[in-house]
């Protein structure tokens, strides 16, 4: 059983070395509802790649959390972007203990396609009590961890998806710092620092002449109802017939100058080369961001923001 466990963890971690950018426009986890809270460690991965220190880079992980119709339950969709992609779903039951602590019990599905969060049925899930996370929740700061030895004893029976089982969770504000079962192979302190995705919607206009378009050209191709996530979201730009223009938009929160300058960055990307043709910066709290290069014009606005009435 121990040998099986080692193979399980090692294979999951090795697959992380072939990390690739998710093909979706938003990095949202497959199977998650549009109203789920999505957390993405895009910046953590970017920082590791920029540092090029020779250490094993963290995998790109997206965690989407849906509140179930039963108040004590939520469904966690965890996706590790590797080749091939590894995904898992856990139903998490949260209860307050008499001593003031918090208990989070992960459950795995007993059926191939369990009901969605809105129609949640606890009978479709079985508890993984050995991997329960014990901790505290004070002042909006949740911190809980599992007994690794106890969880290790049942991990082989769960299968390959055990690699994506949370064994330590820290949630405060926009941050979800989670240590997955597979992270043990990367060291005692390995974890994913994921940030809440903010969604931006808007439009883009692309001139048919591309970057070399004549200033008098009226050959504009509108892209309406664009939607990008703030943590590495991508959206391809299309011609009016729906075919690919060869250019995409990228939206990401990054920190420059040794952590002193956090920004929200909107980029225009050449799909063929992957190179950035131009970009615009705004502060991370910005509710609007755009760019105008003459041949391409973009306007995005953060969803769910209520503007204060002018006085």
QUIZI-V153848 format. One record per pair of residues at least 24 apart in sequence whose ideal C-beta (glycine too) atoms are under 8 Angstrom apart, sorted by sequence separation. I is the first residue (numbers start at 1). GAP is how many residues later the second one is. If there is no record, write none. Layout:
{{I:GAP} {I:GAP}}
This chain:
{{38:24} {39:24} {105:24} {130:24} {131:24} {144:24} {145:24} {201:24} {202:24} {221:24} {246:24} {247:24} {266:24} {38:25} {39:25} {89:25} {106:25} {144:25} {201:25} {246:25} {264:25} {266:25} {268:25} {19:26} {38:26} {39:26} {106:26} {128:26} {143:26} {155:26} {201:26} {246:26} {250:26} {37:27} {38:27} {105:27} {106:27} {142:27} {143:27} {200:27} {201:27} {244:27} {36:28} {37:28} {104:28} {105:28} {142:28} {143:28} {199:28} {200:28} {268:28} {36:29} {91:29} {93:29} {103:29} {104:29} {141:29} {142:29} {199:29} {200:29} {36:30} {76:30} {103:30} {128:30} {141:30} {142:30} {151:30} {199:30} {200:30} {247:30} {268:30} {35:31} {91:31} {103:31} {104:31} {141:31} {198:31} {199:31} {206:31} {208:31} {253:31} {32:32} {102:32} {140:32} {197:32} {198:32} {266:32} {29:33} {31:33} {33:33} {101:33} {102:33} {133:33} {140:33} {197:33} {200:33} {204:33} {206:33} {28:34} {29:34} {32:34} {91:34} {93:34} {101:34} {102:34} {131:34} {133:34} {135:34} {145:34} {197:34} {230:34} {266:34} {27:35} {29:35} {101:35} {102:35} {133:35} {210:35} {234:35} {236:35} {28:36} {100:36} {131:36} {133:36} {148:36} {195:36} {197:36} {210:36} {128:37} {194:37} {210:37} {19:38} {22:38} {251:38} {17:39} {21:39} {206:39} {16:40} {17:40} {19:40} {22:40} {102:40} {104:40} {16:41} {19:41} {36:41} {103:41} {206:41} {16:42} {75:42} {102:42} {13:43} {16:43} {74:43} {32:45} {75:45} {204:45} {13:46} {31:46} {30:47} {73:47} {29:48} {69:48} {29:49} {30:49} {68:49} {69:49} {73:49} {247:49} {249:49} {251:49} {29:50} {66:50} {67:50} {68:50} {69:50} {70:50} {108:50} {66:51} {69:51} {200:51} {68:52} {70:52} {108:53} {31:56} {30:57} {29:58} {31:58} {195:58} {22:59} {106:59} {237:59} {21:60} {106:60} {20:61} {19:62} {20:62} {19:63} {20:63} {16:64} {18:64} {15:65} {17:65} {18:65} {104:65} {16:66} {211:66} {15:67} {12:68} {15:68} {15:69} {15:71} {228:72} {88:73} {12:74} {86:74} {87:74} {226:74} {86:75} {88:75} {90:75} {88:76} {90:76} {86:77} {87:77} {88:77} {86:78} {215:79} {36:81} {213:81} {211:82} {213:82} {33:83} {80:83} {212:83} {33:84} {80:84} {211:84} {33:85} {79:85} {210:85} {78:86} {209:86} {207:87} {78:88} {202:88} {207:88} {200:89} {206:89} {207:89} {76:90} {206:90} {205:91} {204:92} {205:92} {204:93} {205:93} {204:94} {203:95} {204:95} {202:96} {203:96} {202:97} {202:98} {201:99} {202:99} {200:100} {201:100} {200:101} {78:102} {80:102} {200:102} {201:102} {199:103} {200:103} {198:104} {199:104} {198:105} {199:105} {63:113} {63:115} {61:117} {61:119} {58:128} {63:129} {56:130} {61:131} {63:131} {58:132} {62:132} {58:133} {59:133} {61:133} {58:134} {39:136} {39:137} {5:147} {8:147} {8:148} {12:148} {44:148} {11:149} {44:149} {5:150} {43:150} {44:150} {5:151} {12:151} {41:151} {4:152} {8:152} {12:152} {41:152} {43:152} {41:153} {42:153} {8:154} {9:154} {40:154} {41:154} {1:155} {8:155} {39:155} {40:155} {39:156} {39:157} {40:157} {38:158} {39:158} {37:159} {38:159} {16:166} {13:169} {28:169} {12:170} {27:170} {26:171} {9:172} {13:172} {9:173} {12:173} {13:173} {26:173} {9:175} {10:175} {9:176} {46:186} {43:188} {40:189} {42:189} {41:190} {42:190} {38:191} {40:191} {40:192} {25:201} {26:201} {28:201} {25:202} {26:202} {27:202} {25:203} {26:203} {25:204} {27:204} {27:205} {27:206} {46:206} {26:207} {27:207} {25:208} {26:208} {46:208} {47:208} {25:209} {43:209} {22:210} {24:210} {25:210} {42:210} {43:210} {21:211} {25:211} {42:211} {43:211} {22:212} {43:212} {21:213}}
